[in-house]
Amino acid sequence: MNSIDIQKKDQQYIANTYKRFPVALVEGAGAVARDPEGKEYIDFTSGIGVNCLGYADKGWADAISAQAHKLQHVSNLYNTQPDVEAAEMLCRYTGFSRVFFGNSGAEANEGALKVARKYGMEKHGEQCNTVISLKNSFHGRTITTLSATGQDTFHQFFFPFTEGFKFVEAGDIEGLNNAVDETVCGIMIELIQGEGGVVPVDSEFVKEVARICQEKDLIFIIDEIQTGISRTGTFLCYEQFGVKPDVVTLAKGIGGGLPLGAVMMNGKTADVLGFGQHGSTFGGNPVACAGACYVLERVMKPEFLEEVKRKAVYMKKKLQALSQIKSVTGLGLMLGAELEDGLTAGEAAGKCVEEGLLVLTAKTKLRFLPPLMIGYDEIDRGIEILARVLQR
Ligand SMILES: *Cc1c(COP(=O)(O)O)cnc(C)c1O
């Protein structure tokens, strides 16, 4: 099929939930994707932070295909090797105690919310079931994770939403303290609000969240679905904030391109969920977890993290040097750019695609989540295209 064939069939048969660019992608290598006609696209998106090792990484593809040839799935009634290996790597690196594997970010956050509610109920009584989250946050698309998302546009159509959420402005320490009462069992935050516009959350505020959770025995959940897996220059972003959450949720980059999500639980939360209280048919899938083991092995290496940091500095400087960019936010290879008057972010993204550069938007900003192994030359080529688009 050529690009037009694919687009036509997409419009006819696929649910209308995505506003896609008029591009079909059929293959890729590293930070470059190709359409059926052979046109190349520099990738500053990683499929929204998923393909952390780029397209078709050889070692990753070998790991998942070897696993597919051996054992692609068993039910969760039996033990398998890839999930225990991935969980061990996660726990050893982070100091967390246990991992629950699911298939997506929203599913990971659902698991985390279940942990917080059950902990609250058992420790503090049945009234203790409210989770505080931040305004402008994004936590997923299920009914409950939409409820946890602090943006009004997500609270439409699908009533009734799950009860038990309260929202506080990021940075508003007084508001946070006022919101905590005997109904609150946990606080869930992102450290950089990704979908919200690549907005870093103030570190003093994050420390205050940690302090209150400690003092009031609440569950401190950090949603690292976008910031985790070495995206920001440390394996998990919270390492840079000097806090220790009780629960961390992961997805996006962890499987290197296969669907996988994880709830990581510390000593306080590891045994909150017991037999029969949570589960997922595909959770811990051997093929996805074999991919995760390969990804983790690579991205946890200190040299790899150093390289991410170096490239991040390089890319941020190049973006800041463009006169049409007003400001650059974010950490590591998770960057947002506010544009000067002229093209909107959406228009600029559309023009970039035409010119062979894939970029994301978040609210009014352009958003960049390149694969973590992107080369300096590819950063250069991508920024050249961006500069050309913005100049016009
Ligand atoms: C993408 C994202 C989610 C949702 O992940 P899905 O895999 O799409 O369910 C949740 N939280 C954050 C911070 C995200 O970036």
The ligand as an SDF file (V2000), in Angstrom:
LIG
                    3D

 15 15  0  0  0  0  0  0  0  0999 V2000
    1.1510    9.0660   28.4070 C   0  0  0  0  0  0  0  0  0  0  0  0
    0.9000    9.3020   29.8350 C   0  0  0  0  0  0  0  0  0  0  0  0
   -0.0690    8.5650   30.5530 C   0  0  0  0  0  0  0  0  0  0  0  0
   -0.9800    7.5640   29.8610 C   0  0  0  0  0  0  0  0  0  0  0  0
   -0.2930    6.4880   29.3150 O   0  0  0  0  0  0  0  0  0  0  0  0
   -1.0700    5.4800   28.3170 P   0  0  0  0  0  0  0  0  0  0  0  0
   -0.0530    4.4110   28.0490 O   0  0  0  0  0  0  0  0  0  0  0  0
   -1.4450    6.2670   27.1150 O   0  0  0  0  0  0  0  0  0  0  0  0
   -2.2460    4.9730   29.0410 O   0  0  0  0  0  0  0  0  0  0  0  0
   -0.2080    8.8180   31.8860 C   0  0  0  0  0  0  0  0  0  0  0  0
    0.5550    9.7220   32.5260 N   0  0  0  0  0  0  0  0  0  0  0  0
    1.5010   10.4280   31.8860 C   0  0  0  0  0  0  0  0  0  0  0  0
    2.3400   11.4010   32.6410 C   0  0  0  0  0  0  0  0  0  0  0  0
    1.6910   10.2640   30.5120 C   0  0  0  0  0  0  0  0  0  0  0  0
    2.6090   11.0040   29.8720 O   0  0  0  0  0  0  0  0  0  0  0  0
  1  2  1  0
  2  3  1  0
  2 14  2  0
  3  4  1  0
  3 10  2  0
  4  5  1  0
  5  6  1  0
  6  7  2  0
  6  8  1  0
  6  9  1  0
 10 11  1  0
 11 12  2  0
 12 13  1  0
 12 14  1  0
 14 15  1  0
M  END
$$$$
